[in-house]
Amino acid sequence: MDFNPTEMRRRFAELRANRTRIEEKLAPMHAEIEELRTSTRKREDELTAKIKKTREPLVEIDREMGMISRALNGKTAEVD
């Protein structure tokens, strides 16, 4: 690389142009990734809500099992 100011400016402009071309190629890929993230977040939110609703009965089941276990002093195995 020639270190005179004119050549350095020319090289800088060349590098900037190369960088711009690469960024232009990357832009649609970044946009696609963001679109995927958005749809994934939406699906994740849907599944999280479904899981929460499906798990609701477990709270009562666990509470009752805990009460029974304490009443039996932890001896909850079935007796023949």
Secondary structure as the mmCIF struct_conf table of DSSP 4:
data_model
#
loop_
_struct_conf.conf_type_id
_struct_conf.id
_struct_conf.beg_label_comp_id
_struct_conf.beg_label_asym_id
_struct_conf.beg_label_seq_id
_struct_conf.end_label_comp_id
_struct_conf.end_label_asym_id
_struct_conf.end_label_seq_id
BEND BEND1 ASN A 4 ASN A 4
HELX_RH_AL_P HELX_RH_AL_P1 PRO A 5 ALA A 71
TURN_TY1_P TURN_TY1_P1 LEU A 72 GLY A 74
BEND BEND2 ALA A 77 ALA A 77
#
